[in-house]
């Protein structure tokens, strides 16, 4: 299996999540390419069996860099995807990501959200046990 991961992360929570996913996928002999929204061209993403998009919620919306990136995607009809959202609110914004990608006729196979909390050292933190749900997310990708 081959995967392309595109993410945006401000405080490092999203980056930590996608790096963990990348490591787990590679342990299963998958080919994984990972990019930030600044590094990838939404009109020419590498070919993959499944795409993973990860972004935080800021100002009650998916981070603008990821929203713009997803809106510019081309040639993604019928492609499978998984989505990840980090947020500090009581509501996740996975539905917003799904709505944008469904307009590209992509097929959702996995979704996961993480509510981050305050940590005195970093300002934000993933909840205890955050890695456990990733195994189900990864299983749903294939």
Secondary structure, 3 states (H helix, E strand, C coil): CEEEEEECCCCCHHHHHHHHHHHHHHHCCCEEEEEECCCCCCCCCCCCCEEEEEEEEECCEECHHHHHHHHHCCCCCCCEEEEEEEECCCCCCHHHHHHHHHCCCCEEEEEEEEECECCCCCCCECCCCCCHHHHHHHHHHC
